[in-house]
């Protein structure tokens, strides 16, 4: 078989560099000079200057004329206060106490994820005080078809919506247990919606297991998913059903805090 071509990298280096500089400005309480940005990011002084001036002109950085220091601009502050950002912050604030409780009860890592295009993105995480730590983080992007949080986010998608969602990237195999056929995947989602939680049975990583349930907003639409993740020993077949029901119940509590009632909650198929 001919070797498949590596995926193209469409990321723009200058844009990525600008965002890393924004991160540095956001972490600084006093702002940064051009020289400091140049040193921190190992880039020429002229490059740092042009990027900072461009960001200032667009409103994403602010320059103090006396100290010559740059700090976060009004545009970034406006984004923080936007409706979408507030919705995520509200969701995280409502979910976090229950996630902490869920982690304490089970001894497992808990994730809260939202749907962004064709990926599930972690927006909150709680982990147990044990020597087993999962290599996950807030902001981590995950495949939809082979993770429990991803599947749970899709429980209201019908088959045509699933076809459109996966028509470009397909359902790539991650392990020998990954579901790669769209019809079988749709059947798996149907079974998940009937029991109220989705399962990742070593479909993303061979040694990992996860159960997750959808979080539903006051509009009746899925707005997030909450999942418990662990090793194959931590989430074995005997424990998986009980953990699934538990995470389903906690997802319902979060949904209720968001104003959702059980009426009209049936998934589309």
N, C-alpha and C positions, 0 to 999 in steps of 0.2 A: 504493500500500500504506500502511496506517496505521502511524504511527511506533510502534516498540516502546517500552514504558515502561522507564525506567532501573531497574536492579536496586535493590531496597530495601537500605538500610544498617541492618543489625540490631545493629551494634556500640553498646555502651552507653558514653557519654563518661566517666562517673564511673569505670567499671571500667578503661577504657583509661588514664585518668589515674593510677589506683592502680598499674597495672603500670609506667608510666613512672617513677613515684616509686620503685618497687621496684628498677628498673634503676639509678637514681641511688644508692640505698642500697647496692646491690651493688658499685658502682664506687668508693665512698668507703671509705677505710681507717680513718677516724676517726668516721664517722657524720655525720648532718646534723641541724641544729636545725630547728624549724618555720619560722623566718625564712628559713633557707637554702633549704629546699624551696619556700617561697612565692616566693622570688626566682628560683630556677632554672627553675621551671615557670610563672612568670608567673600565679600564681593567688592569690586572697585568702588572708590569714593564716588566717582561720577555716576555709576549705576545706581548706588544708593540714593544719591541726590535726585536724579531724574525720576526714580520710582516714587520717592517721598513727595516731590513736587506734583507729580501726576495725581497721587492719592489725595493730596491737599486740594488740588483743583477740582477733583470730583466729590469732595466733601467727606472722604473716608479717613483723612488725617487732618490734624490742626497744628499749625506752627506758631510758637510763641516768638515774637519778634525780638524780645530782650534776651531770652535764654538760648534762642535758636534750637529749642527742643520741639520735637514732634510728638503729638499724642493722638489718641483716637478721636476721629472727627464726628460731626453731628449726624452724618448719614448712618454710621454704624449704630449710634445711640437710637436713631429713629427705627432701625430694623429691630433692635432689641425690644422696642415698645410696640411693634406692629401686632396686629391681631393674631397672625399665625404664630409668632414667637410667644405671645402671651398664652395662646391655647396650649402649646407644648409645655410651657412652664407650669400652667395650671394642671395639666395632666400629670406631669411629674410630681408636683407637690401633693396631689391627691393620692397618687399611687405609692409614693415612697414609703409611708408608714406601713402599709399593707405588705409591700415587698420585703421590708425589714422583718416583719412578723413571719412571713412565709419562709424566709431564709433561716430564721431562728428555729422555727418548728421543724423544718426538714433537714437543715444542715447543708443545703444546696445553694448554688448561685442562682440568683433571680435576675432576669432581664426584662426590660420594657422596650418594645420596638414599635416603630411606625413604618408605614409604606412610603418609600420614595422611588417613584418610577418603577423599576423592576427589581428593587432590592428592599430588604428589611434592615432598618438602621436602628441600632441600640441608642435609646435616648436616656436610659437610666439603668443602673446596675447595683445590686447588693450582693455581698459575698460573705460566707461564713468565716469565723475565726478559726480556721483549720489549716493544716499544712497543704491541703489540696486546693490549689488556686488555678482557675481556668484562664487561659490567655485570651481574654476578651476585654473590651473597653467601650466606654460611651463614645459613639461615633462610628463604631465598627459596622461595616456593611456586610450583609449576609445574603446568600442565595435564597430565593423564595421556595423553590421546589424541593429542597432537601433539608430544610430546617423547620423545626416545629413552630417557631415564631413566624416564619415566612408563610407556612401553610395556614396558620390561624388567621393571618391577615387577608387570606384569599377565600375565606369560607362563604362570602356573599357573591363571589364571582361565578357567573354561569360559564358554560363550556365555550361559548363564542368569545367571551371576554378573556378566558384563559388562552384560547388560541391566538388572539391578537397580542396578548401580553408576551407569549413565548415564541412568536413566529420568527423573530430575528435570532435570538440567542439559543432557543431550544431549551432542553432540559439536560444539560451536560452531566456526565457521570462523575461523581466524586468518590464513591466507593462501589463495591459490588452489590450493595443494597440500595443504591440510588434508583428511584423511579424515573425512567427516561422516556416512557411512552405517555403522551398527553392524555389519552383515554383512561389509562390506568391511574394516572395522577388525579384526574377528575373524579374517578371512583373513590380514590383514597380520601379526597376532600369531602366527598359525600358521606363517607363513613365517619370522618372526623366531625362533621357538623351534627350528625345524629347523636354522637356521644358527648359532644360539647367541648372536645379538646383534640388537638393534633399531636402527632408523635413523630419524632425523628429517631428512628431505630438504626443508628449507625449509618445513616444515609449521607451525612456530611463529613463525618470523621469516624473511622472504624472504632475508636475507643470512646466515643462520645454518645450520650443519649440525652434527649430533651422532650419535655411535654409542654404544651402551650395552649392557651385559650384566648379567644378574642375579647377585646374591650370595646364596648359599644357606647356611642355617644347619645345625646338626647334626641338626635335626628333618626336614630335607629340604624345608623351606619357604623361599621367597624372603623374605629379611629386608631387602634393600637392592638398589640397582643402582649401578653405577659407569659413568660416561660420559666421553667425550672431546668437547669442544665447540670449535668454531672458526668462522671465516668460510667462505663458499662457496669461496674460493680456497684456504684451508688444507685443507679436506676436500672435494676434488673427487672425481668418480666414479671416477677411476683409483686414488685413494688410499684410498677409503672401505672397500673390501673388506679390504685389509691392516690398516687401523686397527681394523675390526670384529673381526677374528680376534685382534688383539693385545689389545684390551680384554677380549675373551672369556677369553683365557688368564690375564690378571691377575685377572679376577673369580673364576676357578677357584682361583687361589692364595689369595685372601682367603677364599673358601669353605672351603678346606682348613684354613686357620688357625683357622676357626670350628668345626672338627670335622666338616665335611661330607665324605662320600665319594661318588664318582660313582654308586654303586648306588642305585637308587630315585629318581633325579633327573629322570625323564621328566615333562614338564609335562602337566597335565590339559587335555583338549580336548573 
